[in-house]
Amino acid sequence: MLPTHRSDDRLPHRARGTPLPHALKHLLARPSLRWPLLGIALISCFWLLSSLPRFPRFGFGPGPGGGPLSGFRHHGGPGHPRPPIDIRPLDGPAYLEPRPKPPPARLAGAPTLWSARADKVRDAFVHAYGEYEKYALPADELLPLSKGSVNNFNGWAVSMVDALDTMWLMGLHDTFADSIAVVANISYASHNDFIPFFETVIRYLGGLLSAYALSGEPILLSRADELGRALLPALNTTSGLPLFAVNPATGETKKGWNINVLWAEATSCQMEYKYLAHLTGRREYYDKVENVMKLMADAPTVDGLFAAHWDVATGKPASKQYTVGAYADSGYEYLLKQYLLSARSEPAMRDLYIDAANGILTHLFYSTPNRGLVYVTDTVSSLSSPSGGGGAGAPTHRLEHLSCFLPGLLALGVQTLGSAGGGEGALSAYEEEMHMWAAKGLAYTCAASYGDTATGLGPDELRMEQRVLLSPGESGGQQPEYETRARPEHWARKYDRWVEQGRPGGVPPGTYAGGFLEGGEGRASGARDWTVLKSAYLLRPETVESLYVMWRVTGDAVWRERGWAIFEAIERGAVPTGPGGVGYASVRDVDVGGGGWKNEMPSFFLAETLKYLFLLFTDEELVPLERWVFNTEAHPLPVFEWSEWEREAYGIGRRA
């Protein structure tokens, strides 16, 4: 039985000497009234509690060294009220207000053509994520043709974590808040299996850090720190290069399908770990990933080009393949971006980027002989034989969709390192002009690979033509024919001749200054100047990523128009119809319309493709490129400055 009273000597200290009013004591002493009054009090308490803002429960304990945020420097805190949410340019961290919230905000000002298009992309995201949430969450990805799910990236809801910052930028804050509880209850330690280091860093760790930077939610930083420590054993090798996979429960590591480490996998963790080191003060995060960059700074290159494969034991190149495709792409991206992310405090990274960009243009850039399409390819040569082509090997003349990130990177380099765009002047005038023309030419080709096809979607891999197209009279037939002899020539040589001749026409060979790319242009001319090697469109983001950066750097609306044509093609061709189809799906053959989808909706479609299209169409620059830097999975991280103690502790600037 509950006691009817508490003696004064058992009351809390602050309550002593303040006896209950006599009437109240008299009422509580009567059993017939005591229980009804107690029931009313309990109901009142439940009512008051239910009216308070609801927050997710965080189901994990403190990490090593103290609480889950031990040693963290928080943005805001007591005395820093959280402003109301709106979609506006990101000047710095914003904060999540308590629920309930108003409906998602729309962009400020009267609707325009482009803001209406941005809304359509937002609607596409809501549809795609809603289907994932309905049929797949908390699994990794949606299987859109079977209304199923698959755990292909650790089973930690990668589509949700990858899309957190997209939700925030689009103003979908209720969806974002609902996701926090799922993030809080992900169990890394109970996952007793190997997970891929590279993919987990760029998708999960990058996604958590970006969402934290945008929202200020402490749980996101806590989970990022916990994950960062779980992944760190992958870098415990004799060379410091990471192994392919790590077991987050045991710390064990292993090699992957390739006995060597891919250059992109070794050099695409620096942005995430350096930012995490800055937020947490954990020196091991910085030291581990910087050791990789010190190794690369002293490694042999071919005019700035890094080999695609590296020996984990020795830390030396293990191939003579040079590419900006799948094996190396984001490595070149992070040379520039880690320099920009840390407020340009590591000039060695800038210098590596400039050398690499010049090497790429010298050795890997070509143009087709008929339409003059500029493209970037890879080269291969034997380890035991001298390399041809100026030391970089023989070109394959393949163009990967993955390589279509490069125009955006080159344009960002011109904007930040050149002098004409208000940059720091690290590029010479010649380099600045050449890099920008190369960006325009390759961006046009990547867009043309979409516009040339029956569906308006771009194939995953092309083989670029190197033979001159004969006229019908020369060939003697009705179908287009080519010379038997190929005539490949580096684009850089054509560019140099154009400069020496006084820049005739104002546009270098194979480069388009403007004009909207009409669908089917290549087919109408009788030849595309390329053939398909891999016919699928995999919902990839690289082309629209470059279109977004080209628009922000040049201000030329032609890049937006090309992006809109791609979005319309996605809406026409990548939405599975018929019984059982939900969400969006990869397309099997870009030259066959009306069906033929793959049963997959990759997380990067939500994290990258739709995010870049949305940002391409918004009237305001929501993510200013001078204050935020996108990782290779399109997760924006804020530019930060190392403090004096960090510079001293980490040795930053000593190699400048």
ABEGO torsion letter per residue (X at the ends): XBBABBBAAABBAAABGBBBBAAAAAAAABAAAAAAAAAAAAAAAAAAAAABBBBBBBBBBBBBGEBAABGBBBBEEBGBBBBBBBBBBBAEBBBBBBOBBBBBBBBBEBBBAAAAAAAAAAAAAAAAAAAAAAAAOABABBBAAAGBBBBABGGAGAAAAAAAAAAAAAGBAAAAAAAAAAAAABBAAABBBBBBAAAAAAAAAAAAAAAAAAAGBAAAAAAAAAAAAAAAAAABBAAGBBBABBBAAAGBBBBBABABBBAAAAAAAAAAAAAAAAAAGBAAAAAAAAAAAAAAAABBBBGGBBBABBBAAAGBBABABBBABAAAAAAAAAAAAAAAAAGGABAAAAAAAAAAAAAAAAAABBBBAAAGBBBBBBBBBBAABBBBGGGAEBBAGBBBAAAAAAAAAAAAAAAAABAAAGBAGABBAAAAAAAAAAAAAAAAAAAAAAAABAAGBBBABBBBBABBBBBAAAAGBABBBBBABBBBBBAAAAAAAAAAAGGBGGBBBGBBAEEBBBBGAAAAAGBAGBBBABABBAGBAAAAAAAAAAAAAAGBAAAAAAAAAAAAAAAAAABBBEBGBBEBBBBABAABBGEGBBBBBBAAAAAAAAAAAAAAABABBABBAAABBBBAAGBBBBBBBBBAAAAAAAGBGAAX
